[in-house]
Each structure stands twice: as C-alpha cells, then as structure tokens.
C-alpha cells in the first residue's frame, strides 16, 4: 500500500515488506514497532483540494449556511480525509487553503446564494453524514455532490405556483385579520407566483423579480382593486402577496453574522437584503406613478378584524404547506417544520403578552434557534436552515422595512420613522436572539473527525 513502506535509508530490504530491527548496544533486541493497523495513506493533495473546493462552492450556493457553518464543515471533512483546510468565507465566495501530503494548495471559490430549493440542503446534510462515516474515495465524493446539484425539482411548476400562493394567503391574516385581506392576497399572489415560476429558467429576469412583482402588485391593487378605507391601507393589502420576496431572513442573518464577528459576510448580506427591499419599494412607487395615485394614500392603516382566532391559527398551517411546496422541502420534513412554526408563534405570543413585543420576539428567536440547532444534530434529521426557516418567517422583520419606506414616501414622516425604528429594533432583536440561542446549546462535537494538527 503506498505510504506504508519505510523511509529512504531505513534499511528495508526491497520487496521484503519487513524492517530489520537493529540490536541495542547491550545485545538485547530493541522493541519492534507497535502492533495495530497500518496508518492510512496520505491523501492526494490535488484530489482533496478539488473535493473541498467543490464542497465549498456547493455550500455557498445551496446550503444556506452562514460563514461559520461552511467553515466548520469544510474543516471537518478535510480532517476526516487526513488533511487540513482553512477558509475565509464571504456571502458569495471563499478563499480555500488545503494542506495534505506536505503540500498546500490555495484557490478562490465564488457562487451566488440560491436557497429557492431546500431539497438540496436536506440531501447535502445526509451526504455529509455519509462522508463522515464511510469516507468514500474523493472522486466518488465529488460525483455525489454533482448528483445532488443535478437533482430534479421535487415539485412540478404548477405545485410551486400553488405553494407561493398558499404561502402568501397563509401569511395574510398576520397583516390584517380580515376575509378581504385573504381574498385580495389570493388574487394578487397568483400572477406573482406565475412570474416567479417563469423566471426560474431566465436568470436575468430573476435578478429583478422583486421589482417586477412589486410593480405588478401595485398596479393591480391601485388600478383594479382600489381598496376602500375600511379594508386597510394599500400597502397592507400588497404586503402578503410580496412576502415571498421580503428579505427579513437575510436582514436578520446579516445582523447575526455582524454580531457574531463575521463582519465582511454580514455586511455583504446586509447590503444585498437592502437592495432587495429597495426593489420592492421602487416597484410600489412605479405602480403609484402609473395609476396616478396620490402618494399620501400610502398609509398602512389596518381594517377592522373579522376572522376568528381559529382561522388565524389555522392559517399558519396553510402558510407552512405553501412553504413546503414553494421551496421544495421534502414531505418527510413537514412535521418538523410545522412544529417549529407553531413553537415560534406560541413563544412570541406568550412573550409579547408577558413582557412586550421586543422581549417576546427576542425570546422566540432564542427558543427557535436553540431548538432548531439541537434537533438538527442527530443523523437523519433535516438541516438547521430547513427546521428554522418556517418559524423565522413568522417573526416578519422585513415587512416592517417596506412599510416604513412606503410611509415615508407617502409623506407620513412620523409614522414612517416609527416603522423604521421598529424595523431596526426587531431585526437587531432577532439577530441577538439567534446568537443567544446558539450560545445556550452545547458546542457541536465532530466525533467522526480526528483532531486537527
């Protein structure tokens, strides 16, 4: 086996497979080498570097993991294969340095994050668990990653379209607890969902999808629906249909990475989230301009609620079903996802009733982060992102930002700044809650990996 023979000058007879044991000065033979399995051969540096580079690219694009998660998994698998890796991770790229067999190879990796399909994140976690226990050959590991990337969508286009509509309709009662809000959302979300499915094969269209969707929703709301004052402000009616694009998750993840010390990654995510939010804002204003609506109409007054408590509670099950279809979550994960959605809702409602909205949101984010982290650790469980995402959406940080911008544009300065301060407060509260939740659970122990050198 390569690497199992003696070093040059050790006295090994060629082809003998045995090393003579020299006598000690007093004539007593020196102890032979310790018995046990022969050490594994050193990995091929090029093969290990190629695999880890592919892994880092895949995780940046599909896993939804932050900088800490990508770094931890890449380092751990490098140790599993007998090497060592160092990474510097940003939101859409990484510098990777791999040491093995006495050589160090360094390269850069770039990948645009895309978590529109969470089935790949689930498959990646299962694949990483197999790598830890079975250690397949590196070319086989690379082929496995490529098979995951090439997986067909778990839901057909019509089911994803339905999922986006259900996602919006299930969220609508959280904005206004009225039947009008539910009906208007179903009407507005349908063309938005069709546009989203259409953009899947048109990457350039996908980059401006939030702008197009907001413009479409604004035109239909202001030009066709023309909601009366009793139905709530126009922005309140638009929000659920646009919730699929509201970057509340990115904003809070960015804040969490900044708080956690990943400054570059957090800053990049924050800028990208703000760009998405500004696309929604500009789209709403384009609809206002085309329809000739006075900007003063952009005031987020709420209509009188007419939904029962049970309809509101049940709407989150509709929301979760929509999330599963819209993001391609495997059905075997549905129970976990639903449980954490209602956990976040219950903790936030109880906390808000006891200590106020800010403290209640902090407690909910902490409980959600800690629970998702603990539940994701055993083999065979869904990844943390998938468990966490549904509950995270219920905290609705990003919608406050859009409401603040539109209120300011409508000339409602005091109300707009009030919403803006609420937005900053809630985003920061969620981020700190995530950090607190991660700090409360024991550190991950990678038992399958030998200690790094």
Secondary structure by P-SEA (a helix, b strand, c coil): cccccccccccccccccbbbbbbcccccccccccccccccccccaaaaaaaaaaaaaaaaccccccaaaaaaaaaaaaaaacbbbbbbcccccbbbbbbcccbbbbbbbbbccccccaaaaaaaaaaaaaaacccccaaaaaaaaaaaaaccccccaaaaaaaaaaaaaaacccccccaaaaaaaaaaaaaaaaaaaaacccaaaaaaaaaaaaaaaaaaaaccccccccccccccccccccccccaaaaaaaaaaaaaacaaaaaaaaaaaaaaaaaaaaaaaaaaaaaacccccccccccccccccaaaaaaaaaaaaaaaaaaacccccaaaaaaaaaaaaaaaaaaaaacccaaaaaaaaaaaaaaaaaaaaccccccccccccaaaaaaaaaaaaaaaaaaaaaacaaaaaaaaaaaaaaaaaaaaaaaaaaaaaccccccccccccc
